[in-house]
Amino acid sequence: MYKPSNFSNVDERLVSLSAHIKERGAAMHANAKWEENSADRSAIVDQVMIERRAKRGFLKDPVSLDTVRDILDAARFAPSSSNTQPWKCYVLTGESRDRITSKAVDIFRAGPDKLGPEYPFFPQPLHDPFISRFNLFRGQLGDAVGVLRSDKYGRLKDVERQFRFFEAPVGMIFTMDRQLEWASFICYGCFLQNVMLAAKARGLDTCAQQIWSLQHEMLREELEFAESDMVVAGLSLGWADNSLAENNMVNNKLGIDEFVTFAG
């Protein structure tokens, strides 16, 4: 039996819980019943969710493919409508990662205005209250990386960092059958969150990147997936460089009273 109360801090409990799940195997199934104290269990899960942040700069330290496999093996238990499981994932490391990031940067430099996503990111124009939140975040991020909104060249260089997976050793590209409808994006969001939480539980950090949809033509050629598949997002995975100011930003999250209505 797994006993989280034996451990003195959250990090030790996270490592032990991960090992416990791997040992049991079947415990990852939705119908499995855990025996450990529910308060300790919820504290661990809550801590992972609260500590997960988008990181925009990574160390060069490698991440083993076994760890990546473990992350995806846990994430695959995400819910999906009628168990349709719309996700497909391409894991990029080493020479493949370097080749694709180099091509992405070259394509972006050659004509950023020529690139278009496979689905709209935001309505045009974006309206309140969303535009206010957007501008606040962009201002904070610009201050952190030292790039003003008026600095067009600096902003372009910052976008190039995204196409390098922020120097993370592992990049992921996620695709989906384009015949699926909007509801499948809800399923995909659940899966991506699972990936990010499973990574965080192992001490790793991530940044989900819709911007990779701009590179769908190059990615389709390089990764040899069908025209019937669309690029949903990319994701940077690695050990965060927390010496960077952008990795220490504190985002303003809404309080529950600002988005929840309790009816009853």
Backbone bond lengths (Angstrom), bond angles and torsions (degrees), N, CA, C in turn:
res aa  C-N    CA-C-N  psi(-1)  N-CA   C-N-CA  omega(-1)  CA-C   N-CA-C  phi
1 M - - - 1.474 - - 1.518 109.87 -
2 Y 1.318 115.85 136.26 1.462 121.10 178.48 1.523 109.15 -79.70
3 K 1.353 118.16 130.15 1.465 121.88 -177.73 1.523 109.05 -126.91
4 P 1.352 117.75 93.56 1.464 119.78 -177.78 1.512 113.42 -64.13
5 S 1.343 118.83 -21.23 1.458 120.99 -178.53 1.521 112.46 -67.64
6 N 1.351 117.73 -12.39 1.458 121.38 178.08 1.525 112.68 -74.07
7 F 1.327 117.15 -10.68 1.457 120.72 -172.34 1.515 111.13 -108.09
8 S 1.329 114.96 147.60 1.464 120.43 -171.56 1.508 113.65 -87.94
9 N 1.326 119.91 -17.67 1.457 120.36 -179.13 1.519 110.41 -146.82
10 V 1.330 114.38 167.47 1.462 120.73 -175.55 1.516 111.73 -63.65
11 D 1.355 117.93 -39.94 1.465 119.93 -177.94 1.525 111.44 -59.66
12 E 1.342 116.77 -44.07 1.461 119.64 179.62 1.520 110.61 -63.44
13 R 1.320 116.35 -38.65 1.465 119.50 -179.22 1.521 111.03 -68.46
14 L 1.337 116.69 -36.57 1.465 119.62 178.78 1.523 110.87 -63.50
15 V 1.324 116.77 -43.95 1.461 120.37 179.60 1.521 110.15 -63.38
16 S 1.336 116.04 -44.79 1.457 119.60 -178.88 1.519 111.95 -66.02
17 L 1.347 116.06 -40.15 1.455 119.53 179.38 1.523 110.56 -63.92
18 S 1.344 116.73 -40.31 1.463 120.21 178.63 1.526 110.39 -61.19
19 A 1.341 117.27 -44.96 1.458 120.92 179.46 1.527 111.07 -64.28
20 H 1.321 114.63 -38.60 1.469 119.56 -179.73 1.530 111.31 -62.52
21 I 1.341 115.96 -43.88 1.462 120.32 179.48 1.528 110.53 -63.75
22 K 1.328 116.15 -42.30 1.463 119.62 -179.16 1.524 111.01 -63.57
23 E 1.338 116.74 -40.47 1.458 120.70 -179.40 1.516 111.68 -62.59
24 R 1.304 114.87 -45.86 1.454 118.34 -174.15 1.521 112.67 -77.25
25 G 1.325 117.11 -30.22 1.465 120.00 177.81 1.515 111.20 67.86
26 A 1.289 115.95 -69.46 1.465 120.29 -177.13 1.517 112.34 -63.64
27 A 1.325 117.34 -18.03 1.467 119.70 179.72 1.504 112.12 -65.46
28 M 1.335 117.98 -17.19 1.455 120.68 177.49 1.514 111.67 -78.15
29 H 1.305 117.35 -13.15 1.465 120.53 -179.31 1.513 110.38 -69.70
30 A 1.314 116.74 146.83 1.462 120.99 -175.25 1.521 112.68 -60.78
31 N 1.330 117.84 -26.67 1.457 120.58 -177.29 1.524 113.24 -90.94
32 A 1.342 117.24 -1.68 1.458 119.73 -178.85 1.528 110.04 -67.56
33 K 1.323 116.63 146.68 1.459 121.68 179.68 1.519 109.02 -118.13
34 W 1.305 115.95 118.15 1.449 120.28 179.87 1.515 109.36 -85.39
35 E 1.324 115.21 152.56 1.447 119.70 -175.92 1.521 112.89 -104.49
36 E 1.347 117.71 -12.72 1.452 119.34 -174.27 1.531 111.52 -70.51
37 N 1.310 114.67 165.55 1.457 122.03 -177.66 1.520 110.84 -59.65
38 S 1.324 117.03 128.33 1.464 120.71 -174.52 1.521 112.38 -66.90
39 A 1.334 118.07 -32.01 1.466 120.33 179.46 1.522 110.67 -66.09
40 D 1.330 117.30 -43.31 1.461 120.23 177.49 1.515 110.84 -64.85
41 R 1.319 116.31 -40.92 1.463 120.63 -179.10 1.522 110.98 -63.38
42 S 1.323 116.80 -45.56 1.465 119.59 -179.20 1.515 111.35 -66.95
43 A 1.331 117.54 -33.83 1.465 120.28 178.01 1.512 110.96 -62.57
44 I 1.339 116.85 -40.65 1.469 120.93 179.61 1.526 110.44 -66.23
45 V 1.330 116.39 -48.49 1.466 120.12 -178.27 1.533 110.58 -63.73
46 D 1.332 116.76 -44.35 1.461 120.37 178.99 1.520 111.21 -60.46
47 Q 1.330 116.57 -41.61 1.456 120.41 -178.72 1.522 111.22 -62.42
48 V 1.318 117.26 -41.84 1.466 120.86 179.10 1.528 110.17 -63.02
49 M 1.330 117.25 -44.19 1.470 120.06 179.99 1.523 111.63 -64.20
50 I 1.332 116.59 -42.29 1.462 120.56 -176.68 1.523 111.25 -70.05
51 E 1.339 117.06 -36.15 1.465 120.38 -176.93 1.524 113.25 -81.65
52 R 1.329 117.87 -16.27 1.462 119.17 178.25 1.521 110.24 -64.46
53 R 1.299 115.75 126.58 1.457 122.26 177.50 1.526 108.57 -139.49
54 A 1.320 116.68 151.38 1.460 120.27 171.93 1.520 108.15 -72.64
55 K 1.319 116.92 123.48 1.458 122.33 179.61 1.525 109.36 -108.58
56 R 1.323 115.61 136.08 1.464 121.01 -173.84 1.522 111.90 -119.42
57 G 1.308 115.81 40.39 1.452 122.87 176.20 1.515 108.41 179.97
58 F 1.349 115.80 131.54 1.460 119.79 -172.53 1.519 110.97 -131.54
59 L 1.326 114.88 156.38 1.455 121.87 173.77 1.526 109.72 -77.94
60 K 1.311 115.83 163.08 1.467 120.50 -179.70 1.526 112.41 -79.10
61 D 1.317 117.98 -9.15 1.467 121.73 -176.20 1.527 110.31 -55.35
62 P 1.327 117.63 133.16 1.473 120.74 -176.83 1.520 112.66 -72.57
63 V 1.311 114.88 159.43 1.462 123.24 172.64 1.528 106.45 -118.96
64 S 1.323 116.84 127.64 1.462 119.35 -176.65 1.518 110.76 -68.34
65 L 1.320 115.86 147.46 1.461 120.25 177.54 1.527 111.16 -65.99
66 D 1.332 117.06 -28.00 1.463 119.25 175.23 1.523 110.67 -61.70
67 T 1.324 116.56 -39.78 1.463 120.41 178.15 1.522 110.61 -66.25
68 V 1.326 116.68 -42.62 1.462 120.53 178.32 1.529 110.25 -61.20
69 R 1.306 116.18 -42.64 1.468 120.20 177.95 1.524 111.28 -62.04
70 D 1.333 116.49 -41.98 1.464 119.79 178.97 1.528 110.97 -61.86
71 I 1.327 116.26 -40.73 1.465 120.98 179.42 1.524 110.57 -61.68
72 L 1.314 116.35 -48.88 1.462 120.40 -178.59 1.530 111.59 -69.74
73 D 1.331 115.98 -30.68 1.456 119.82 179.05 1.526 111.10 -67.65
74 A 1.320 116.55 -33.55 1.464 119.92 175.27 1.528 110.88 -77.31
75 A 1.343 116.52 -40.71 1.464 120.99 -175.62 1.522 112.70 -64.69
76 R 1.335 117.75 -25.99 1.459 120.53 -175.57 1.524 113.29 -65.56
77 F 1.336 116.81 -10.99 1.462 119.62 177.37 1.521 112.42 -85.63
78 A 1.320 117.51 14.76 1.463 121.65 175.49 1.530 110.38 -61.87
79 P 1.329 116.95 148.33 1.464 119.03 176.90 1.524 111.29 -72.09
80 S 1.327 115.70 149.44 1.463 120.67 173.57 1.520 108.60 -149.45
81 S 1.307 115.61 151.41 1.461 121.32 -176.06 1.526 110.75 -59.22
82 S 1.331 115.80 120.23 1.472 122.21 -179.27 1.528 112.13 51.80
83 N 1.335 115.83 30.72 1.465 123.20 177.46 1.531 112.87 58.90
84 T 1.344 116.86 34.76 1.465 120.58 -178.73 1.526 113.44 -72.90
85 Q 1.344 117.91 -25.61 1.466 122.35 174.13 1.543 111.71 48.50
86 P 1.321 118.54 70.95 1.469 120.67 -171.01 1.525 115.41 -79.43
87 W 1.318 118.94 1.33 1.451 121.00 -170.90 1.520 114.13 -85.60
88 K 1.337 114.37 144.02 1.458 123.69 167.69 1.525 106.48 -134.52
89 C 1.325 116.31 142.52 1.458 120.54 -174.02 1.524 111.09 -133.39
90 Y 1.342 115.81 138.34 1.462 122.81 174.84 1.530 107.06 -119.11
91 V 1.327 116.64 122.02 1.459 122.11 -178.37 1.526 108.86 -98.62
92 L 1.326 116.07 124.08 1.466 122.00 -175.90 1.520 110.17 -112.56
93 T 1.323 116.52 123.20 1.455 122.26 175.05 1.523 108.45 -140.12
94 G 1.311 116.22 167.56 1.461 121.82 173.13 1.514 114.51 54.89
95 E 1.331 115.78 -133.87 1.470 121.04 -175.43 1.525 112.19 -64.16
96 S 1.320 117.44 -36.40 1.468 119.95 179.76 1.522 110.40 -64.07
97 R 1.322 116.25 -44.32 1.459 120.14 177.98 1.531 110.33 -61.81
98 D 1.326 116.72 -46.40 1.464 120.77 -177.77 1.531 111.17 -63.42
99 R 1.321 117.35 -41.42 1.464 120.63 -179.51 1.532 110.97 -64.35
100 I 1.314 116.50 -44.51 1.466 119.87 -176.56 1.522 111.42 -71.33
101 T 1.324 118.04 -39.36 1.463 119.17 178.31 1.527 110.81 -66.72
102 S 1.334 117.04 -38.48 1.460 120.51 178.49 1.528 110.60 -63.28
103 K 1.309 116.99 -43.72 1.468 120.05 178.55 1.526 111.06 -65.47
104 A 1.308 116.35 -40.13 1.468 119.78 -179.39 1.523 110.83 -62.07
105 V 1.332 117.30 -43.01 1.464 121.21 179.00 1.530 110.27 -65.21
106 D 1.328 117.74 -43.19 1.466 121.05 179.62 1.533 111.10 -61.52
107 I 1.315 116.18 -43.47 1.468 120.50 179.46 1.521 110.51 -64.57
108 F 1.301 116.48 -41.10 1.469 120.29 179.45 1.526 110.52 -64.97
109 R 1.320 117.34 -44.04 1.462 120.40 -179.92 1.527 111.46 -64.30
110 A 1.317 117.10 -34.23 1.456 121.49 -177.29 1.522 112.95 -69.92
111 G 1.314 117.37 -23.04 1.468 118.85 -179.38 1.513 112.75 174.28
112 P 1.326 117.24 77.89 1.466 119.59 -179.12 1.521 113.43 -58.64
113 D 1.318 116.69 -30.43 1.470 120.11 -178.86 1.527 112.58 -72.97
114 K 1.338 115.84 -14.11 1.464 119.52 -179.71 1.531 112.32 -84.84
115 L 1.320 116.66 -11.27 1.461 120.75 -176.24 1.521 110.71 -89.32
116 G 1.323 115.28 133.70 1.462 120.15 178.10 1.517 110.66 -134.05
117 P 1.329 118.27 142.38 1.462 120.55 -179.49 1.522 111.71 -75.01
118 E 1.321 115.66 167.38 1.461 120.85 178.80 1.527 111.64 -85.93
119 Y 1.302 116.83 -5.44 1.469 122.09 175.75 1.522 107.15 -155.52
120 P 1.313 119.51 152.37 1.467 120.83 -178.23 1.517 111.89 -69.52
121 F 1.336 116.14 136.03 1.458 120.34 177.97 1.529 111.37 -80.43
122 F 1.325 116.27 -44.61 1.461 122.25 -179.54 1.523 108.73 -141.29
123 P 1.340 117.49 155.03 1.460 119.01 172.30 1.524 109.70 -68.76
124 Q 1.314 116.35 154.04 1.470 121.48 177.21 1.519 109.81 -117.61
125 P 1.329 118.90 114.49 1.467 125.68 0.63 1.528 111.55 -84.49
126 L 1.327 115.73 155.53 1.460 121.05 173.06 1.525 108.24 -75.45
127 H 1.309 117.31 135.49 1.459 122.28 -171.49 1.523 111.10 -110.25
128 D 1.332 114.85 168.33 1.460 120.93 177.32 1.523 110.63 -72.51
129 P 1.334 116.80 149.28 1.466 128.48 4.93 1.515 114.11 -83.75
130 F 1.333 117.33 -0.04 1.461 121.08 -171.55 1.522 112.51 -71.00
131 I 1.347 117.02 -37.65 1.452 119.16 -179.77 1.522 111.07 -66.51
132 S 1.323 117.37 -33.56 1.466 120.54 177.80 1.521 110.83 -66.07
133 R 1.332 116.49 -42.55 1.460 120.17 177.66 1.522 110.64 -65.78
134 F 1.322 116.11 -41.10 1.464 122.28 178.69 1.530 110.22 -59.22
135 N 1.320 116.82 -50.37 1.461 120.94 -177.29 1.516 112.19 -66.04
136 L 1.331 117.08 -37.20 1.462 120.55 177.24 1.521 110.43 -62.12
137 F 1.328 115.71 -46.03 1.461 119.33 -179.83 1.518 111.04 -64.61
138 R 1.335 117.14 -46.11 1.460 120.25 -178.27 1.532 111.16 -62.30
139 G 1.332 115.76 -36.70 1.461 119.26 177.19 1.521 111.58 -65.33
140 Q 1.335 116.69 -43.13 1.469 120.80 177.99 1.528 111.22 -62.98
141 L 1.332 115.75 -43.50 1.462 119.55 -178.97 1.525 110.56 -66.24
142 G 1.325 116.55 -42.50 1.459 120.04 178.22 1.516 111.98 -60.53
143 D 1.330 116.73 -41.85 1.469 120.59 177.43 1.529 110.71 -62.83
144 A 1.334 115.83 -40.30 1.469 119.92 -176.90 1.520 111.71 -66.11
145 V 1.334 117.21 -40.48 1.472 120.14 -178.11 1.523 111.94 -92.75
146 G 1.342 117.36 -2.50 1.451 121.30 177.73 1.507 114.68 76.30
147 V 1.337 116.26 32.80 1.469 121.15 -179.77 1.521 109.08 -124.02
148 L 1.323 116.97 118.41 1.454 121.37 178.37 1.526 110.52 -77.26
149 R 1.330 116.70 153.07 1.465 120.07 177.33 1.528 111.34 -58.90
150 S 1.331 117.14 -28.34 1.466 121.97 -179.17 1.529 112.89 -80.96
151 D 1.331 117.25 -10.26 1.464 122.04 -177.22 1.527 109.01 -88.51
152 K 1.319 116.58 88.05 1.465 121.20 -175.94 1.520 111.64 -62.25
153 Y 1.335 117.44 -44.01 1.464 120.30 -179.47 1.523 110.95 -63.46
154 G 1.321 115.75 -44.81 1.460 119.86 179.49 1.518 112.34 -61.95
155 R 1.323 116.42 -37.07 1.468 120.19 179.26 1.528 110.67 -68.55
156 L 1.329 117.24 -37.34 1.458 120.08 177.23 1.532 111.17 -65.04
157 K 1.327 116.78 -40.95 1.457 120.27 177.43 1.527 110.62 -64.14
158 D 1.316 116.50 -34.61 1.459 119.79 179.21 1.529 110.71 -68.10
159 V 1.342 116.81 -36.31 1.463 119.71 176.68 1.527 110.20 -64.94
160 E 1.330 116.61 -36.81 1.463 119.54 178.03 1.521 111.44 -58.53
161 R 1.322 117.40 -33.99 1.468 120.39 177.76 1.535 110.05 -61.52
162 Q 1.326 116.48 -34.96 1.459 119.08 178.03 1.526 110.69 -64.94
163 F 1.331 116.31 -39.22 1.460 120.01 -179.85 1.534 112.32 -76.27
164 R 1.325 116.41 -1.67 1.469 120.97 171.08 1.531 110.23 -105.23
165 F 1.302 117.03 14.56 1.465 122.07 -175.48 1.526 110.96 54.43
166 F 1.322 116.30 32.32 1.466 121.84 -179.93 1.533 111.55 52.03
167 E 1.332 116.25 32.44 1.463 124.68 179.08 1.528 113.09 68.78
168 A 1.325 118.96 13.17 1.463 121.58 175.52 1.527 109.80 -65.38
169 P 1.323 118.24 144.25 1.472 120.06 -179.13 1.518 114.15 -71.65
170 V 1.327 116.69 -19.26 1.462 120.94 -179.98 1.525 109.48 -123.75
171 G 1.323 115.09 128.81 1.457 120.98 171.95 1.512 109.13 -117.38
172 M 1.314 116.49 145.97 1.459 120.66 176.71 1.519 109.09 -126.25
173 I 1.310 115.80 143.39 1.453 122.80 173.97 1.521 107.75 -120.51
174 F 1.329 115.87 130.92 1.458 121.40 -177.29 1.522 109.93 -115.25
175 T 1.329 115.21 130.80 1.457 120.55 -179.74 1.527 110.41 -125.24
176 M 1.331 114.41 166.25 1.465 121.23 -178.68 1.521 108.92 -151.84
177 D 1.296 116.95 146.69 1.460 122.22 175.68 1.532 108.85 -58.74
178 R 1.330 117.38 123.78 1.458 120.82 -173.41 1.528 113.39 -73.01
179 Q 1.330 117.35 -11.23 1.459 119.09 176.86 1.533 112.72 -77.16
180 L 1.320 116.06 -14.77 1.459 119.15 178.48 1.526 110.21 -69.73
181 E 1.321 115.88 157.73 1.461 121.08 -175.39 1.531 111.69 -97.38
182 W 1.338 114.75 -179.06 1.455 120.78 -174.68 1.527 113.10 -56.04
183 A 1.323 117.31 -34.21 1.467 119.95 -177.69 1.522 112.05 -57.53
184 S 1.341 117.17 -28.98 1.460 119.59 -179.53 1.524 111.93 -68.81
185 F 1.333 117.93 -22.42 1.457 119.86 174.24 1.523 111.03 -66.45
186 I 1.336 117.41 -31.16 1.465 120.37 174.81 1.525 109.44 -62.88
187 C 1.330 116.09 -46.26 1.467 121.03 177.85 1.523 110.23 -59.49
188 Y 1.320 115.68 -43.02 1.467 120.21 -177.51 1.524 110.90 -64.54
189 G 1.331 115.91 -38.36 1.457 119.37 177.73 1.517 111.83 -60.95
190 C 1.336 116.33 -39.73 1.465 120.12 176.99 1.522 110.92 -62.42
191 F 1.327 116.54 -41.95 1.458 120.88 -179.86 1.533 111.05 -65.45
192 L 1.333 117.24 -46.47 1.459 120.35 -179.77 1.523 111.45 -62.12
193 Q 1.325 116.97 -39.96 1.461 119.45 176.57 1.523 110.50 -62.54
194 N 1.318 117.61 -40.11 1.463 120.23 176.28 1.523 111.55 -59.49
195 V 1.331 116.64 -43.04 1.468 120.33 178.22 1.526 110.11 -59.05
196 M 1.315 116.54 -47.15 1.458 120.44 -176.70 1.525 112.05 -67.32
197 L 1.327 117.31 -38.40 1.458 119.95 179.08 1.529 111.24 -71.25
198 A 1.328 117.19 -40.22 1.462 119.74 177.72 1.527 110.84 -63.28
199 A 1.337 116.74 -36.40 1.465 120.23 176.54 1.524 110.53 -66.49
200 K 1.323 116.68 -45.84 1.465 120.61 -179.02 1.517 111.30 -62.30
201 A 1.318 117.74 -37.69 1.461 121.56 178.76 1.521 111.68 -62.48
202 R 1.328 117.52 -19.97 1.459 122.65 179.02 1.528 111.56 -101.62
203 G 1.322 116.79 11.07 1.452 121.14 177.92 1.510 114.95 85.17
204 L 1.334 117.28 3.44 1.456 122.46 -179.80 1.519 110.69 -94.30
205 D 1.315 115.62 162.99 1.464 120.69 177.47 1.518 110.61 -124.86
206 T 1.321 115.11 165.87 1.461 121.51 -172.99 1.520 110.47 -144.33
207 C 1.311 114.59 166.21 1.466 121.74 166.92 1.516 107.33 -146.70
208 A 1.315 116.61 114.50 1.465 121.10 175.59 1.516 108.59 -76.32
209 Q 1.345 117.15 137.44 1.465 121.20 -170.41 1.523 111.44 -135.74
210 Q 1.320 115.86 99.45 1.460 119.45 176.29 1.520 111.52 -67.25
211 I 1.335 116.88 -19.32 1.460 121.13 -176.11 1.528 112.42 -59.85
212 W 1.345 117.69 -23.29 1.465 119.44 179.85 1.521 112.45 -65.52
213 S 1.331 117.15 -16.21 1.469 119.06 175.01 1.523 111.54 -63.28
214 L 1.338 117.03 -23.90 1.465 120.41 177.19 1.527 111.82 -64.58
215 Q 1.309 116.64 -23.36 1.468 121.66 -175.13 1.525 112.02 -100.56
216 H 1.327 117.38 26.01 1.461 120.03 -172.37 1.529 113.16 -61.51
217 E 1.322 118.52 -35.46 1.466 119.34 -178.49 1.522 111.27 -66.33
218 M 1.328 116.86 -47.36 1.455 120.58 179.04 1.531 110.97 -64.84
219 L 1.329 116.61 -42.26 1.464 120.16 -178.54 1.531 111.16 -65.01
220 R 1.309 116.39 -38.09 1.471 119.86 179.41 1.538 110.02 -63.06
221 E 1.313 115.65 -39.75 1.463 119.59 179.40 1.528 111.33 -70.51
222 E 1.314 116.79 -45.35 1.463 121.00 -175.96 1.526 112.27 -70.21
223 L 1.325 116.60 -41.53 1.461 120.86 -174.82 1.526 112.54 -95.19
224 E 1.316 115.84 -6.00 1.474 122.82 173.33 1.532 112.40 57.85
225 F 1.329 115.01 46.57 1.464 117.11 171.99 1.522 109.96 -102.55
226 A 1.308 115.60 160.30 1.462 121.75 -169.68 1.520 112.34 -71.74
227 E 1.318 115.51 156.68 1.460 122.06 174.60 1.521 110.93 -60.29
228 S 1.310 116.89 -23.99 1.465 120.67 -179.96 1.519 112.71 -73.28
229 D 1.344 117.63 -9.48 1.462 121.49 177.39 1.525 109.95 -102.70
230 M 1.322 115.42 138.77 1.456 121.43 177.75 1.527 109.84 -109.45
231 V 1.333 116.33 152.59 1.460 121.39 176.47 1.524 108.79 -84.71
232 V 1.317 115.19 118.98 1.467 120.61 179.71 1.522 110.85 -87.20
233 A 1.326 116.76 -46.47 1.468 120.39 -175.77 1.513 109.84 -169.50
234 G 1.316 114.92 169.74 1.450 122.60 167.05 1.517 108.15 -117.74
235 L 1.328 116.14 173.64 1.460 119.92 178.47 1.516 109.38 -152.69
236 S 1.326 116.14 131.23 1.456 122.66 174.43 1.520 108.40 -91.22
237 L 1.328 116.65 137.40 1.464 121.62 -177.57 1.516 109.87 -138.17
238 G 1.318 115.95 127.33 1.459 119.28 178.07 1.507 111.45 174.67
239 W 1.330 114.61 -161.34 1.458 121.95 178.95 1.527 107.40 -95.95
240 A 1.307 117.03 116.08 1.468 121.26 -175.11 1.518 112.05 -64.08
241 D 1.323 115.19 142.12 1.463 121.51 171.92 1.525 107.16 -91.16
242 N 1.316 116.07 93.86 1.455 120.33 -174.16 1.525 113.53 -82.02
243 S 1.339 116.29 8.40 1.467 118.89 170.73 1.528 110.86 -80.39
244 L 1.338 117.05 -12.49 1.463 121.60 -178.65 1.525 110.63 -82.08
245 A 1.324 115.54 138.13 1.463 120.14 -178.55 1.517 111.86 -61.45
246 E 1.340 116.99 -37.35 1.461 119.96 -178.07 1.523 112.60 -66.81
247 N 1.329 116.50 -19.51 1.461 119.66 177.95 1.520 112.51 -90.10
248 N 1.319 116.20 4.35 1.460 120.75 177.90 1.519 112.55 -121.90
249 M 1.324 115.82 15.52 1.461 120.19 176.92 1.525 110.45 -66.10
250 V 1.314 115.22 146.13 1.465 121.37 174.73 1.523 107.29 -111.53
251 N 1.320 116.19 109.72 1.459 120.21 -179.01 1.520 110.89 -82.27
252 N 1.315 114.83 145.60 1.460 120.66 178.38 1.521 109.37 -81.89
253 K 1.324 116.85 106.90 1.454 121.83 178.94 1.538 109.51 -97.63
254 L 1.316 115.71 139.80 1.452 120.29 179.09 1.528 110.65 -64.02
255 G 1.334 115.91 141.85 1.450 120.32 170.59 1.517 109.35 -75.29
256 I 1.343 117.57 157.02 1.457 118.96 -174.13 1.525 112.23 -62.08
257 D 1.325 117.61 -29.02 1.467 119.35 179.73 1.522 112.01 -69.45
258 E 1.342 116.93 -12.86 1.462 120.75 -179.93 1.530 112.41 -89.67
259 F 1.324 117.31 -12.91 1.470 117.62 -179.84 1.523 114.26 -136.81
260 V 1.315 117.09 -0.27 1.462 120.31 -177.80 1.520 110.62 -113.17
261 T 1.326 115.58 135.68 1.465 122.52 170.35 1.522 107.47 -117.72
262 F 1.305 115.79 120.98 1.457 121.24 177.00 1.521 108.68 -94.28
263 A 1.302 115.96 112.62 1.470 120.52 -179.11 1.536 109.09 -108.98
264 G 1.306 115.80 124.27 1.446 117.61 -179.78 1.513 111.97 148.18
